[in-house]
Amino acid sequence: MSIMNKTQNVEKQFSNDKNLSMRINFYKKYTTNKYSFADWLFDKYEFEENFHILELGCGNGSHWNNRIDKLPKGCKLILSDFLDGMLELVKEKYSQYDNVSFEKIDIQSIPFEDNSFDMIIANHMLFHVPDLDKALSEVKRVLKKGGHFYSATDGNGGMRPFLHEAIKQFNPDSTAFTEQLPFNLQNGSEILKKYFSSVERFDYENVLAITKTDDLMEWLKSTTSISGFSEENLASLYQYFENIRIKNGAINIPRETGTFISIK
């Protein structure tokens, strides 16, 4: 089992939305692509009237900020997560909407009948699932024939090798950020094609231009339970990145992310 999909590590990371919110805000603050990732994703979603939509691993529900009202007539949305803290947050945010309901769901055992949903979303969460085969079998089972499954994820390039090389400057034996994501842009198509008749990959081009080194340090600290990163080298890393920021005006880090659109 990977450090990324070990259940206790995931629970530690996301028992509340502190780490998740910090990362979302970090990416928003420093993205150089003015076409936001959330807008980019929603432009790929194909909603129709009376759709039944399920989001698995919805986190704090920020994905739906100012968007539920834009769903076509008759659509019903279920927001789900396997962590109670996240579910309480989304209930507080969206309980006023009659077309939104909330469920505690483990993607490895989805409590709905076969062919229940026109559309299923599982963004940046499949790499946290212990039994991915079981999870995708469940997604396929509850998705209608011709239904769409959207699964955003990261690649193994971008930030991960960039940060690993930086950490190695001070800890040559470090393995932080070297473990491949169990579900990533590089292997996602091969995995999904076992379950879906059509799979397409779409990449979101982006570079982070970080102008405040403290923010990068906070991002690093938030990853300790799922990256193998130790805080022992923070002081040295701070100066390393600060020197880059002073020299270049910003710490420029490529961000490798995208989504798969699969059809049953």
HURAQUI-V404698 format. One line per field, one symbol per residue. ss: DSSP state (H for helix, E for strand, C for the rest). psi: psi as a letter, one per 40 degrees, with the letter a starting at -180 (. if undefined). A space follows every 10 residues. Layout:
ss: ???
psi: ???
//
This chain:
ss: CCCCCCHHHH HHHHCCCHHH HHHHHHHHHH ECCCCCHHHH HHCCCCCCCC CEEEECCCCC CHHHCCCHHH CCCCCEEEEE ECCHHHHHHH HHHHCCCCCE EEEECECCEC CCCCCCEEEE ECCCCHHHCC CHHHHHHHHH HHEEEEEEEE EEEECCCCHH HHHHHHHHCC CCCCCCCCCC CCCCCCCHHH HHCCCCCEEE EEEECCEEEE CCHHHHHHHH HCCHHHHCCC HHHHHHHHHH HHHHHHHHCC EEEECCEEEE EEEC
psi: hiddfhdddd dddfdaeddd ddddddddde iehegidddd ddeehgiiie ihhhhhfebe eddehfedee iiheihhhhi iehddddddd dddeeehdeh ihihhhdegh fiiifdidhh hghfedeehd gddddddddd dehiheihhh giiiieabdd ddddddddde gdehehfdhi hdhiddeddd ddeedidhhi hhhhhihhgh ehdddddddd deedeeeehi ededdddddd dddddddeei hhhihhiaih hih.
//
